[in-house]
Amino acid sequence: MKLDFTIIRLGIALLPILVASPGLLAQKKAYKSAVVAFYNLENLFDTVDNKQINDEEFLPNGIRRYNTPIYLDKLTKLSSVIAQIGTEFNPDGPAILGVAEIENDTVLKDLARQPLIAGRNFQWVHYDSKDARGVDVGLLYQPRYFTPIASDKIFVALPSGSKDAYFTRDILWVKGLLDGEPIHVYVNHWPSRSGGEKRSEPGRIAAATACRKHIDSILTSEPNAKILVMGDLNDDPINKSVAMVLDASGNKDLGKKFSLYNPWLELYKNGIGTLAYQDAWGLFDQIILSSNWLYKEQEGFFLHKAQVFNREFLKENAGRYKGYPMRTWDGNSYRGGYSDHFPSYILLLRKP
C-alpha cells in the first residue's frame, strides 16, 4: 500500500523550549522538543476472562480478587504518572511512550481515555504475543508528534535449558515519522530473572540477539537510520545482553560501525535505578540510541538528556521498602500503588 506523505506533513509543530547548557550554547536558545518515555505498567489486566491466556489471578474470582474498582484505580494512578512525565520540558509530555506488562489493546484504549491524558489523543500500536503470563508490550503515541508508517512483531525463541522453555514477549518494531523525521522504535520486555540471574541469562541474550539482528537488517539498508531501543530489559547497562550482544556502549565516541549508545550507564554507576530488589537498585528500564542521535549540529533531533522519573509520590514513604517504587501489589494484596518500576525518559531537541 502506498502512503500519502502529504498528509503526514500537516501535523502540529513541536513546542519550543529554552535550554541553557555549555554543551549547546553559552546563552539560552529556543529548541523544538520531544519527550520519549518507557514505563513498565506492572500487570495492567482488564477484568474479562481471556481464554487464550492464563489470566485467572486477575479476575474477580481469582486469588487477587481483582475487580472493576481496582482496575479503574490502577488506570487513574498510571495516567497520573504519564500526565507528568517530561512536562518540565514539554507540557504535552511523551510524544512516544513504550509500555510493558499489558494484557491487550483494550487496556491501552482504557488508559488513553483517562481524563488526565485524554486530551493528548494517544493512539497505540500493539500485537498479541504468546507470552506465558499473557502480557505484551505496546507503543502509545501522540499523533500530533508521531505518525507510524510500518510495524511488526519480532519473535524471540527461548533456548531450551535457560529456564523453563516457554514463550516470552515478542519485540515490537515501529517505523514512523517524529515531526517528519523517520525513526525506528523497538519496544522490549526481555525474560525475567526468575530462577536466578545466571540461569535465566540465556533468555535475555536470545531477546537481545533477536533485537540486534533486526536492527542490523535495518542499518544494512538504511545506514543512517535513527534507532531507539527501549524497554524493561531485566538486565542493567553493564550486563552481557545489553553491553555485548546488543552492543550498547556508554561511550559517545562510538568507533565501531552500527554500535549503539546507552545514556544510562553513568546513572547506573551513580546508584540511580528504576527498580529495587533486596536493597539493591537496578536500571532495567532503558532507552538506547543509535549514534546519529548524538550530533547536535544537525537538522534532525538529537539527544539532550536521559532521566528516571522518580518523583516522591511514586515512592514508598515508610517501612522496610521506603524509597522503593510504590507497587500495585504486595503479594496478592492490593497495595494501591503505581508500579514496581519507575518510568525512564529521554529529551530530544532540534533546531526550530
C-alpha positions in Angstrom: 0.0 0.0 0.0 1.4 3.4 -1.0 1.2 6.0 1.8 0.4 9.6 1.1 3.1 11.6 2.9 1.5 14.9 2.1 -1.0 14.2 4.9 1.8 13.4 7.4 3.5 16.8 7.0 0.4 18.7 8.2 1.0 17.8 11.8 1.3 20.5 14.6 4.8 21.7 15.1 6.6 20.7 18.3 6.8 23.2 21.2 9.9 25.3 21.6 11.7 25.3 25.0 14.6 27.2 26.4 17.8 25.3 27.2 20.9 26.7 28.9 23.8 24.3 28.6 27.5 24.8 28.0 27.3 21.8 25.6 24.8 23.7 23.4 25.3 27.5 23.8 26.5 29.8 26.5 23.2 31.6 26.3 19.6 30.4 26.2 18.2 29.3 22.8 14.9 28.0 21.7 14.6 24.4 20.5 11.8 22.1 19.5 11.4 19.3 21.9 10.2 15.7 22.0 10.0 13.5 25.1 10.3 9.7 24.6 9.5 7.5 27.5 9.2 3.9 28.7 7.1 2.6 31.5 6.5 -0.9 32.9 2.9 -0.8 34.0 3.0 -3.8 36.3 0.3 -6.2 35.3 -2.2 -4.0 33.6 -5.0 -6.5 33.1 -8.7 -6.0 32.4 -11.3 -7.9 34.4 -12.6 -10.0 31.5 -11.6 -13.7 31.2 -9.4 -14.2 28.2 -9.4 -17.9 27.3 -6.2 -17.5 25.2 -4.0 -16.7 28.2 -3.6 -17.6 31.9 -5.2 -14.5 33.4 -7.1 -16.3 36.3 -5.4 -14.4 39.0 -6.6 -11.1 37.6 -10.3 -12.0 37.6 -12.9 -11.2 40.3 -12.9 -14.8 41.5 -9.1 -15.2 41.3 -6.6 -15.2 44.1 -6.1 -11.4 43.9 -9.8 -10.7 44.0 -9.2 -8.3 41.0 -12.3 -6.3 40.2 -13.5 -3.2 38.3 -12.8 -0.7 41.2 -9.2 -1.9 41.4 -8.8 -1.8 37.6 -10.2 1.8 37.4 -8.0 2.9 40.3 -4.9 1.4 38.6 -5.8 3.2 35.4 -6.2 6.5 37.3 -2.9 6.1 39.0 -1.0 5.2 35.8 -2.5 8.1 33.9 -1.5 10.5 36.7 2.1 9.4 36.2 2.0 9.6 32.4 0.4 13.0 32.6 3.6 14.4 34.4 6.5 12.6 32.6 8.7 15.2 30.9 6.3 18.1 31.3 9.0 20.3 32.7 10.4 20.2 29.1 7.3 19.9 27.0 3.8 20.4 28.5 2.4 17.7 26.3 4.6 15.1 27.9 5.7 12.0 26.0 5.3 12.1 22.2 6.1 8.4 22.3 5.6 6.1 25.3 6.6 2.4 25.2 4.8 0.2 27.7 5.2 -3.3 29.1 3.1 -5.7 31.1 -0.2 -5.0 29.3 -2.8 -7.7 28.7 -4.2 -6.4 25.4 -5.1 -3.4 23.4 -8.3 -3.0 25.5 -6.2 -1.8 28.4 -4.4 0.6 26.2 -7.6 2.1 25.0 -8.9 2.4 28.5 -5.7 4.0 29.7 -5.7 6.5 26.8 -9.2 7.6 27.6 -8.4 8.5 31.2 -9.4 12.2 31.9 -5.8 13.2 32.9 -4.4 12.3 29.5 -7.4 12.0 27.2 -6.7 15.5 25.7 -3.5 14.2 24.3 -5.4 11.8 22.0 -2.9 8.9 22.5 -3.1 6.2 19.8 -1.3 2.9 20.0 0.4 0.0 18.2 0.1 -3.4 19.7 0.4 -7.1 18.8 -0.7 -10.1 20.8 2.2 -12.4 21.7 2.3 -15.9 23.2 3.9 -14.9 26.5 3.2 -17.5 29.1 2.0 -14.8 31.6 -0.2 -13.2 29.0 1.5 -9.8 28.9 2.6 -7.9 25.9 4.4 -4.7 25.0 2.9 -1.7 23.2 3.6 1.8 21.9 1.4 4.8 22.8 2.0 7.9 20.7 0.5 11.4 20.2 -0.5 11.8 16.5 0.4 15.5 16.6 4.1 14.4 17.1 4.4 10.9 15.7 3.0 9.1 12.7 3.5 5.3 12.3 4.4 4.1 8.8 5.1 0.4 9.4 5.2 -2.1 12.3 5.7 -5.7 13.1 6.4 -8.1 16.0 9.7 -9.9 16.3 9.6 -13.4 17.8 12.1 -14.3 20.5 12.9 -18.1 20.5 14.0 -19.0 24.0 16.8 -21.6 24.2 16.0 -24.8 25.9 17.6 -25.1 29.4 17.9 -21.3 30.0 14.9 -21.6 32.3 11.5 -23.3 31.7 11.3 -23.3 27.9 8.1 -21.4 27.2 7.1 -18.4 25.1 8.2 -14.9 26.1 7.1 -11.4 24.9 7.6 -10.5 21.3 9.6 -7.4 20.5 7.6 -4.6 18.9 9.1 -2.7 16.0 7.6 0.5 14.7 8.8 2.8 12.0 7.4 6.2 11.8 7.9 10.0 11.5 8.7 12.1 14.5 7.9 15.6 13.4 8.5 14.5 9.9 11.8 12.7 10.7 12.0 8.9 10.0 12.9 6.8 13.1 12.7 3.2 14.1 11.5 2.2 17.6 11.9 -1.2 19.3 9.8 -1.9 22.5 11.2 -4.7 24.5 10.4 -6.7 27.7 13.1 -9.4 28.0 12.7 -12.6 30.0 12.8 -12.1 33.8 15.5 -13.2 36.3 13.1 -15.7 37.8 15.1 -18.8 38.8 18.3 -16.8 39.2 20.2 -14.3 37.1 22.7 -16.7 35.6 20.2 -19.5 34.9 17.8 -17.1 33.2 20.5 -15.1 31.3 20.3 -17.1 28.1 16.7 -16.0 27.6 17.7 -12.3 27.7 20.7 -13.0 25.4 18.2 -14.6 23.0 16.0 -11.5 23.1 19.0 -9.2 22.7 20.1 -11.3 19.7 16.7 -11.1 18.0 16.5 -7.3 18.5 20.1 -6.8 17.3 19.5 -8.9 14.2 16.5 -6.8 13.2 18.5 -3.6 13.9 21.3 -4.8 11.7 18.8 -5.6 8.9 17.6 -2.0 9.1 21.0 -0.5 9.2 22.2 -2.6 6.3 19.6 -1.0 4.0 19.5 2.4 5.8 23.0 3.1 7.2 21.9 6.4 8.7 18.6 5.2 10.2 17.8 6.6 13.6 17.1 3.8 16.1 15.6 3.8 19.5 15.7 0.6 21.6 13.5 0.9 24.7 12.2 -1.5 27.3 12.4 -3.4 30.5 15.5 -5.4 29.7 15.7 -7.2 33.0 19.4 -6.5 32.9 21.5 -3.5 33.7 23.6 -1.5 31.3 26.7 -3.4 32.2 25.3 -6.9 31.7 26.3 -9.1 28.7 22.9 -9.0 26.9 23.0 -5.1 26.8 26.7 -4.3 26.6 27.9 -7.1 24.3 25.0 -8.7 22.4 23.0 -5.5 21.8 26.4 -3.7 21.6 25.3 -0.7 23.6 28.1 1.4 25.0 28.3 4.4 27.3 31.0 5.9 25.1 29.8 8.7 22.9 32.8 8.3 20.6 31.5 5.2 19.0 34.2 3.8 16.7 32.5 0.6 15.8 30.1 0.6 12.9 26.4 0.2 14.0 27.2 0.4 17.7 24.5 1.8 20.0 24.8 4.5 22.7 23.5 3.8 26.2 23.0 7.0 28.1 22.0 5.1 31.3 25.4 3.7 32.2 26.6 6.7 34.1 23.3 7.0 36.0 23.6 3.3 36.9 27.1 3.7 38.2 25.9 6.6 40.4 23.3 4.3 42.0 20.3 5.6 40.2 17.8 2.9 39.2 14.2 2.2 38.1 13.5 -0.7 40.4 14.9 -2.1 43.7 15.3 -5.7 44.9 16.9 -6.7 48.2 18.2 -3.2 48.9 20.0 -3.0 45.5 18.9 -0.7 42.7 18.7 -2.0 39.1 18.3 0.1 36.0 16.4 -2.3 33.8 14.3 0.3 32.0 16.4 1.8 29.4 16.2 3.8 26.1 19.2 3.2 23.9 20.0 5.1 20.8 22.0 4.8 17.5 25.0 7.1 17.3 23.4 9.6 14.9 21.2 10.9 17.7 24.4 12.3 19.4 25.3 15.0 16.9 24.0 18.4 18.0 24.8 20.1 14.7 22.1 18.5 12.6 18.7 19.4 11.2 17.0 16.4 13.0 16.5 15.6 16.6 19.5 15.0 18.9 19.7 13.6 22.4 19.9 16.2 25.2 19.4 14.2 28.4 18.2 10.9 29.9 16.3 10.8 33.2 14.5 8.5 35.6 11.1 9.8 36.6 11.3 9.0 40.3 9.2 11.7 41.9 8.5 11.4 45.6 4.8 10.5 45.2 5.9 7.3 43.3 7.9 6.0 46.3 7.1 4.0 49.4 7.2 6.5 52.2 7.7 4.3 55.2 8.7 0.8 56.3 11.3 -1.6 55.1 10.8 -0.6 51.5 11.0 3.1 52.0 12.2 4.8 48.8 11.3 1.8 46.6 8.8 2.3 43.8 5.3 2.1 45.3 4.0 -1.1 43.7 0.4 -2.1 42.8 0.6 -5.4 44.6 2.0 -6.6 47.9 1.9 -10.3 47.2 -1.7 -11.0 46.3 -3.0 -8.0 48.3 -3.8 -4.7 46.5 -1.2 -2.2 47.7 -2.8 0.7 45.7 0.5 2.0 44.3 1.5 2.8 40.8 4.1 0.3 39.5 7.1 -1.6 40.8 9.2 0.3 38.2 9.9 4.0 37.7 9.5 5.3 34.2 12.5 6.4 32.2 12.6 9.0 29.5 14.8 11.0 27.2 14.6 14.6 26.0 15.3 15.1 22.2 15.9 18.6 20.8 16.1 20.0 17.3 16.7 23.5 15.9 13.4 25.2 15.0 
